Amino acid sequence: MQSERLNIFSHHSFLKILLSLIIVTIISSAFVYADTASVSIEGISYDIEYAGDGVLVTGVEADLDFVSLIISVDVTDSPGTLKMTFDRNFFDSTFQGNDDEFFVIVDGLDISFDEEKTSTYRILTMDLPEGTEEVEIIGSVFGTPVVEEPTVVEEPTVVEEPTVVEEPTVVEEPTVVEEPTVVEEPTVVETPKPSEKTSSIVTTPKETKPKTECGPGTLLKNGVCVLDERCGPGTVLKDDVCILKTQSTSTSSVKGMGAELMIALIAGFIIAGIVGIILALISKASKSRD
């Protein structure tokens, strides 16, 4: 029975202690609170976070000449505690790129304070005597909050390749070499040789020789000597009579054949030279293209 009473008593004591702690926490939280104060700099309003224990902030002004914040306060406790949080992008104290100390002046007197630093904030905590009306915090720079702009993804630039205009290929036509015109000799119509038994020599009346005389095997026609086709091969007309060709006639035919052979050789050399020039031009054109 006695142990049960002790247990009951201990439970009641624990509940009383827990209830007392809860009440103390509620009461202490009524005096320590977090709030924000607004300040206007060059027409732009900024909010400053602060927490006061027995301290109420009634207003904040910015002094741009001295780079300071003048804070109006109402201190009800002795002492009261004020905790100010400053964004580095809004208010900071630096020297040659490094952090420098703030100066805190309370009703004209310089006081000490505690400070916490992060990469983005500087937090000052100070004790204020009862009846304090003004706190001035001096820094080195006023800034503006950094507003992150949306990242613009640049589209890859498409580089257009220049259009290659192909020049039309000029095909050189080969030069046509005109072959020399070969004048065909008139065809000599062969007539059957008259046999000794059956052939008879046709005699025609002699005509008066014209002033222009033609050679054997030719006759004068319209004032021009033309080939006489009245006699067969191997014969010539002489004195209007077909007779056998003499040695001189065969010699003249050999000379004629030699002249024709020379003409053919000369023409062949000329044609070969022209073909060689054409081949040289074609070879030169192909090298220039390469």
C-alpha positions as CSV (number, residue, x, y, z in Angstrom):
1,M,0.0,0.0,0.0
2,Q,2.8,2.4,0.9
3,S,4.6,1.7,-2.4
4,E,1.4,2.3,-4.4
5,R,1.0,5.7,-2.6
6,L,4.5,6.6,-3.5
7,N,4.0,5.7,-7.1
8,I,0.8,7.8,-7.3
9,F,2.6,10.7,-5.6
10,S,5.5,10.5,-8.1
11,H,3.1,10.5,-11.1
12,H,1.3,13.6,-9.7
13,S,4.6,15.4,-9.2
14,F,5.7,14.6,-12.7
15,L,2.4,16.0,-14.2
16,K,2.8,19.2,-12.1
17,I,6.3,19.7,-13.3
18,L,5.4,19.2,-16.9
19,L,2.4,21.5,-16.7
20,S,4.7,24.2,-15.1
21,L,7.2,23.9,-18.0
22,I,4.4,24.3,-20.5
23,I,3.1,27.4,-18.8
24,V,6.6,29.0,-18.6
25,T,7.2,28.3,-22.3
26,I,3.9,29.9,-23.3
27,I,4.6,33.0,-21.1
28,S,8.2,33.3,-22.4
29,S,7.0,33.0,-26.0
30,A,4.7,35.9,-25.4
31,F,7.7,38.2,-24.8
32,V,10.0,36.8,-27.6
33,Y,8.5,37.0,-31.1
34,A,9.6,37.3,-34.7
35,D,8.4,40.0,-37.1
36,T,9.4,42.1,-40.1
37,A,10.0,45.8,-40.4
38,S,9.8,47.7,-43.8
39,V,12.2,50.3,-45.0
40,S,12.1,52.4,-48.3
41,I,15.3,53.0,-50.3
42,E,15.0,55.2,-53.4
43,G,11.3,54.4,-53.7
44,I,11.7,50.6,-53.2
45,S,10.4,49.0,-50.1
46,Y,12.3,46.2,-48.3
47,D,11.4,43.9,-45.4
48,I,13.9,43.3,-42.6
49,E,13.4,40.3,-40.3
50,Y,13.9,40.8,-36.6
51,A,13.0,39.1,-33.2
52,G,12.5,41.1,-30.0
53,D,12.5,40.0,-26.4
54,G,10.9,43.0,-24.5
55,V,11.7,45.1,-27.6
56,L,9.2,46.5,-30.2
57,V,10.4,48.0,-33.4
58,T,8.2,51.0,-34.4
59,G,10.0,52.1,-37.6
60,V,13.1,51.9,-39.8
61,E,14.7,54.6,-41.9
62,A,17.8,54.4,-44.3
63,D,20.5,57.0,-44.2
64,L,22.2,56.8,-47.7
65,D,24.9,59.3,-46.9
66,F,26.3,57.2,-43.9
67,V,25.1,53.9,-45.2
68,S,23.2,53.1,-42.0
69,L,19.8,52.0,-40.8
70,I,18.1,54.0,-38.1
71,I,15.7,51.8,-36.1
72,S,13.1,53.3,-33.7
73,V,12.4,50.9,-30.7
74,D,10.3,50.7,-27.6
75,V,12.1,48.7,-24.8
76,T,9.9,47.5,-22.1
77,D,12.3,45.1,-20.2
78,S,15.6,45.9,-18.6
79,P,17.5,44.9,-20.6
80,G,15.6,44.0,-23.8
81,T,17.1,41.8,-26.6
82,L,16.9,42.6,-30.3
83,K,17.9,40.2,-33.1
84,M,18.2,41.7,-36.6
85,T,18.7,39.6,-39.8
86,F,20.2,41.3,-42.9
87,D,20.3,39.8,-46.4
88,R,23.8,40.5,-47.8
89,N,22.3,41.6,-51.1
90,F,20.4,44.3,-49.2
91,F,22.7,45.5,-46.4
92,D,26.3,44.5,-45.7
93,S,29.6,45.7,-44.3
94,T,32.7,44.9,-46.4
95,F,36.2,46.2,-47.1
96,Q,38.2,45.2,-50.1
97,G,36.0,42.2,-50.8
98,N,36.2,40.9,-47.2
99,D,33.7,41.1,-44.3
100,D,34.0,44.1,-42.1
101,E,32.5,45.0,-38.7
102,F,29.2,46.8,-38.3
103,F,28.9,49.7,-35.9
104,V,25.9,49.8,-33.5
105,I,25.1,53.1,-31.8
106,V,22.3,53.1,-29.1
107,D,21.0,56.6,-28.3
108,G,24.4,58.1,-29.3
109,L,26.5,55.5,-27.5
110,D,28.6,52.7,-29.2
111,I,27.7,49.3,-27.8
112,S,28.9,45.7,-28.3
113,F,26.9,43.0,-29.9
114,D,27.0,39.3,-31.1
115,E,27.1,38.4,-34.8
116,E,26.4,35.2,-36.8
117,K,27.4,34.9,-40.4
118,T,26.3,32.8,-43.3
119,S,27.0,33.1,-47.0
120,T,23.8,35.0,-47.6
121,Y,22.9,36.6,-44.2
122,R,24.4,38.5,-41.3
123,I,22.6,38.3,-38.0
124,L,23.2,40.9,-35.2
125,T,22.0,40.3,-31.6
126,M,22.2,43.1,-29.0
127,D,21.0,43.9,-25.5
128,L,19.2,47.3,-25.2
129,P,18.7,49.0,-21.8
130,E,15.1,50.0,-20.8
131,G,14.0,53.3,-22.2
132,T,16.1,53.0,-25.4
133,E,14.5,54.9,-28.3
134,E,16.9,54.7,-31.3
135,V,19.4,52.1,-32.6
136,E,21.6,53.0,-35.6
137,I,23.5,50.2,-37.4
138,I,26.3,51.5,-39.7
139,G,27.5,49.3,-42.6
140,S,29.3,50.0,-45.9
141,V,26.9,49.1,-48.8
142,F,23.3,49.1,-49.7
143,G,22.4,46.6,-52.4
144,T,19.3,45.2,-54.0
145,P,18.0,41.7,-53.6
146,V,19.2,39.4,-56.4
147,V,16.3,38.3,-58.6
148,E,17.1,35.1,-60.5
149,E,16.2,35.5,-64.1
150,P,14.8,32.5,-65.9
151,T,17.5,30.6,-67.7
152,V,17.2,31.1,-71.4
153,V,18.1,28.1,-73.4
154,E,19.8,29.2,-76.6
155,E,18.9,27.2,-79.6
156,P,21.9,26.0,-81.5
157,T,22.7,28.2,-84.5
158,V,22.2,26.3,-87.7
159,V,25.0,27.2,-90.1
160,E,23.8,27.0,-93.6
161,E,26.4,25.6,-96.0
162,P,26.9,27.6,-99.1
163,T,25.2,26.3,-102.1
164,V,27.8,25.0,-104.6
165,V,26.7,25.9,-108.1
166,E,28.2,23.3,-110.4
167,E,29.3,24.8,-113.7
168,P,28.1,23.0,-116.7
169,T,30.7,20.8,-118.3
170,V,31.6,22.1,-121.7
171,V,32.1,19.2,-124.0
172,E,34.4,20.3,-126.8
173,E,33.3,18.9,-130.1
174,P,36.1,17.4,-132.1
175,T,37.1,19.4,-135.1
176,V,35.9,17.8,-138.2
177,V,38.6,17.7,-140.8
178,E,37.1,17.9,-144.2
179,E,38.7,15.4,-146.5
180,P,39.7,16.7,-149.9
181,T,37.2,16.1,-152.5
182,V,38.4,13.4,-154.9
183,V,37.4,14.2,-158.5
184,E,36.5,11.0,-160.1
185,E,37.7,10.6,-163.6
186,P,35.1,9.9,-166.1
187,T,34.5,6.2,-166.7
188,V,35.9,5.0,-170.0
189,V,33.4,2.7,-171.7
190,E,35.2,-0.2,-173.1
191,T,34.2,-1.3,-176.5
192,P,35.0,-4.7,-177.8
193,K,38.2,-4.9,-179.8
194,P,37.5,-5.4,-183.4
195,S,38.7,-8.7,-184.7
196,E,41.0,-8.8,-187.7
197,K,38.5,-10.8,-189.7
198,T,35.2,-9.2,-188.9
199,S,36.2,-5.7,-187.8
200,S,36.2,-3.0,-190.4
201,I,37.8,0.4,-190.1
202,V,35.1,3.0,-190.3
203,T,36.4,5.9,-192.2
204,T,34.8,9.3,-191.8
205,P,35.3,12.2,-194.0
206,K,38.1,14.4,-192.9
207,E,37.1,17.6,-191.3
208,T,39.0,20.8,-191.5
209,K,41.3,21.0,-188.4
210,P,40.3,23.8,-186.1
211,K,42.7,26.4,-185.1
212,T,43.0,24.8,-181.6
213,E,44.5,21.3,-181.7
214,C,43.9,18.7,-179.0
215,G,46.2,15.8,-178.1
216,P,45.7,12.2,-179.0
217,G,42.7,10.7,-177.2
218,T,40.9,14.0,-176.8
219,L,38.7,16.1,-179.1
220,L,37.7,19.7,-179.3
221,K,34.2,20.4,-178.1
222,N,32.8,23.9,-177.8
223,G,36.4,25.2,-178.0
224,V,37.6,22.9,-175.1
225,C,39.6,19.7,-175.4
226,V,37.7,16.8,-173.8
227,L,38.3,13.1,-173.5
228,D,37.4,11.2,-176.6
229,E,35.2,8.3,-175.6
230,R,34.5,7.0,-179.0
231,C,37.4,4.6,-179.0
232,G,37.8,1.6,-176.7
233,P,40.6,1.0,-174.1
234,G,44.0,0.7,-175.5
235,T,43.1,2.8,-178.5
236,V,43.1,6.5,-179.3
237,L,41.5,8.5,-182.0
238,K,43.9,9.8,-184.5
239,D,42.8,11.5,-187.7
240,D,39.3,10.3,-186.9
241,V,40.5,6.7,-186.7
242,C,40.8,4.5,-183.6
243,I,44.4,3.3,-183.4
244,L,46.5,1.5,-180.7
245,K,48.2,3.6,-178.0
246,T,51.8,4.2,-178.4
247,Q,54.6,4.0,-175.8
248,S,54.3,7.7,-175.2
249,T,50.7,7.3,-174.1
250,S,51.6,4.6,-171.5
251,T,54.4,6.8,-170.3
252,S,52.1,9.7,-169.8
253,S,49.6,7.4,-167.9
254,V,52.5,6.3,-165.6
255,K,53.4,10.0,-165.1
256,G,49.7,10.7,-164.3
257,M,49.6,7.9,-161.8
258,G,52.8,9.2,-160.1
259,A,51.3,12.6,-159.8
260,E,48.2,11.2,-158.3
261,L,50.3,9.2,-155.8
262,M,52.2,12.3,-154.8
263,I,49.0,14.2,-154.2
264,A,47.6,11.3,-152.1
265,L,50.8,11.2,-150.0
266,I,50.7,15.0,-149.5
267,A,47.0,14.9,-148.5
268,G,47.8,12.0,-146.1
269,F,50.6,14.1,-144.4
270,I,48.2,17.1,-144.1
271,I,45.4,14.9,-142.6
272,A,47.9,13.3,-140.1
273,G,49.2,16.7,-139.0
274,I,45.6,18.0,-138.5
275,V,44.7,14.9,-136.4
276,G,47.9,15.3,-134.3
277,I,47.0,19.0,-133.6
278,I,43.5,18.0,-132.5
279,L,44.8,15.3,-130.2
280,A,47.3,17.7,-128.6
281,L,44.4,20.2,-128.0
282,I,42.3,17.6,-126.4
283,S,45.2,16.4,-124.1
284,K,45.9,20.0,-123.1
285,A,42.2,20.6,-122.2
286,S,42.0,17.4,-120.1
287,K,45.2,18.5,-118.2
288,S,43.8,22.0,-117.5
289,R,40.6,20.4,-116.0
290,D,42.7,18.2,-113.6
